[in-house]
Amino acid sequence: MRVREWTDIVEDVVEQDVDPDGWRAVGGKRSGGVGEDLYVGHPRGGVFLLKTYAKNPYDVKGVGTRVARKLDDEIGSFLPDDGAEGRFAVQQPPDDEDDAEETARNVEAVVKAHADAPTTPDAFFEDLMDAMDTPAFGPIDFDRYDRPAATDELSDRFEEAEELLDAELDDLVDADDVGRGFQ
């Protein structure tokens, strides 16, 4: 298991050659420490664990690792399905000005199409993510003030990774000498 910066783990998620809308996530307040825990999974892309904290509103620090090569039925049962209320997305900035303009045209077309026709929030979200060529998106169960039960269940299944990442994140918090994250 390789512990790396949380941004490197997000980049791994982006680079997976899987359906972008097949991702699911669950997370919340970190158990026994400052910050948040987030599990992100895809049936073919694997399962990733991120532990982060906000040093200040402009500086998020953290660590992460891949905890499973694929998302099986047992682990998948702890991640939300398409009926979940929350949504998340991992975005990439446009490559250049032409790419940005094309993305803006695509987004404008989606907004106009949904404004002129009956739609659902889920359909709008999915069409918008497609228009922006989003590499990873899907349902999320996240609680900023607590931990969803599914997060605790996954923590129990990946206990070794949890302990290792907790120690690494605690070292980051101590090195920053903040005592607690920005809330």
C-alpha positions in Angstrom: 0.0 0.0 0.0 1.4 3.3 -1.1 0.5 6.4 0.9 0.6 9.5 -1.2 -0.6 13.1 -1.2 -4.4 13.3 -1.5 -4.1 15.3 -4.8 -2.2 12.4 -6.3 -5.0 10.0 -5.4 -7.6 12.3 -7.0 -5.4 12.3 -10.1 -5.4 8.5 -10.1 -9.2 8.6 -10.0 -9.2 11.0 -13.0 -6.9 8.8 -15.0 -9.0 5.6 -14.6 -10.3 4.3 -17.9 -13.8 3.7 -16.7 -17.3 5.1 -17.1 -17.1 8.5 -15.5 -20.7 8.2 -14.0 -20.0 4.9 -12.2 -18.2 6.5 -9.2 -19.7 6.5 -5.8 -18.5 8.1 -2.5 -19.1 8.1 1.2 -17.4 10.1 3.9 -17.6 12.5 6.8 -15.9 13.8 9.9 -12.7 11.9 10.7 -13.0 9.5 13.6 -10.7 10.6 16.4 -9.0 13.5 14.7 -9.1 16.7 12.7 -10.4 16.5 9.1 -12.5 14.3 6.9 -12.4 10.7 5.6 -13.7 10.0 2.1 -14.0 6.6 0.3 -14.4 6.8 -3.5 -15.2 3.7 -5.5 -16.0 2.4 -8.9 -16.7 -1.2 -9.9 -13.8 -1.4 -12.3 -11.7 1.6 -11.0 -11.2 0.4 -7.5 -11.7 1.9 -4.1 -9.6 4.9 -2.8 -9.4 6.3 0.7 -8.6 10.0 1.3 -8.0 11.7 4.6 -7.8 15.5 4.5 -8.0 18.6 6.6 -8.2 22.3 5.9 -5.3 24.1 7.4 -7.1 27.3 6.4 -9.8 28.1 3.8 -7.3 28.1 1.0 -5.0 25.2 1.9 -6.3 21.6 2.1 -3.8 18.9 3.1 -4.1 15.2 3.2 -3.0 11.7 2.3 -4.6 8.8 0.6 -4.2 5.3 -0.9 -5.9 2.7 -3.1 -7.5 0.2 -0.7 -9.0 -2.2 -3.3 -8.4 -2.9 -7.0 -12.1 -3.2 -7.7 -15.4 -2.6 -6.0 -17.1 -5.9 -5.1 -20.7 -6.3 -4.0 -19.8 -6.4 -0.3 -17.8 -3.1 -0.3 -20.2 -1.6 -2.8 -23.1 -2.1 -0.4 -21.6 0.6 1.8 -21.5 3.2 -1.0 -24.6 5.1 -2.0 -26.6 4.2 -5.1 -28.1 6.5 -7.7 -31.0 7.4 -5.4 -28.7 9.2 -3.0 -29.4 12.9 -2.4 -25.8 14.2 -2.7 -23.7 14.3 -5.9 -19.9 14.8 -6.3 -17.6 15.4 -9.3 -13.9 15.5 -10.0 -13.2 18.2 -12.5 -10.2 19.1 -14.6 -9.4 22.6 -15.8 -9.6 23.2 -19.5 -6.4 22.6 -21.5 -6.4 26.0 -23.2 -8.7 28.9 -24.2 -10.3 27.0 -27.1 -11.1 24.1 -24.8 -12.6 26.5 -22.3 -14.8 28.1 -24.9 -16.0 24.7 -26.2 -16.9 23.6 -22.7 -18.8 26.8 -22.1 -20.8 26.3 -25.3 -21.6 22.7 -24.3 -22.7 23.8 -20.8 -24.8 26.6 -22.3 -26.5 24.1 -24.7 -27.3 21.8 -21.8 -28.8 24.6 -19.6 -30.9 25.8 -22.5 -32.2 22.3 -23.3 -33.1 21.6 -19.7 -34.8 25.1 -19.4 -37.0 24.3 -22.3 -38.1 20.8 -21.4 -39.3 18.9 -18.4 -36.3 17.5 -16.5 -35.1 16.1 -13.2 -32.2 17.3 -11.1 -30.4 14.0 -11.7 -30.8 14.2 -15.5 -29.6 17.8 -15.4 -26.5 16.9 -13.3 -25.6 14.0 -15.6 -26.0 16.0 -18.8 -23.9 18.9 -17.3 -21.1 16.5 -16.2 -21.1 15.0 -19.7 -21.0 18.5 -21.3 -18.0 19.4 -19.1 -16.3 16.1 -19.9 -16.1 15.3 -16.2 -13.8 12.3 -15.6 -15.5 11.1 -12.4 -18.9 11.8 -10.8 -21.7 10.1 -9.0 -23.8 9.9 -5.8 -22.2 10.7 -2.5 -23.3 10.3 1.2 -21.2 12.9 3.0 -21.8 14.5 6.5 -19.5 17.4 7.4 -20.5 17.2 11.1 -20.7 13.4 11.7 -19.8 10.1 10.1 -22.2 8.1 8.0 -22.5 4.5 9.4 -21.1 3.2 6.0 -17.9 5.2 6.6 -17.4 3.3 9.9 -18.1 0.0 8.2 -15.5 0.7 5.5 -13.1 1.8 8.1 -13.4 -1.6 9.9 -12.8 -3.4 6.6 -9.7 -1.4 5.8 -8.4 -1.1 9.3 -4.7 -1.3 8.3 -5.0 1.5 5.8 -7.0 3.6 8.2 -4.3 3.4 10.9 -1.5 4.2 8.5 -3.3 7.2 6.9 -4.4 8.4 10.4 -0.7 8.5 11.5 0.4 10.3 8.3 -2.4 12.9 8.6 -1.6 13.4 12.3 2.0 14.1 11.3 0.8 16.7 8.8 -1.4 18.4 11.4 1.5 18.4 13.9 3.9 19.8 11.4 1.6 22.6 10.5 1.3 23.4 14.3 -2.4 24.3 14.0 -3.8 22.0 16.6 -7.0 21.8 14.7 -8.2 22.3 11.1 -10.1 25.2 9.9 -13.8 24.9 10.6 
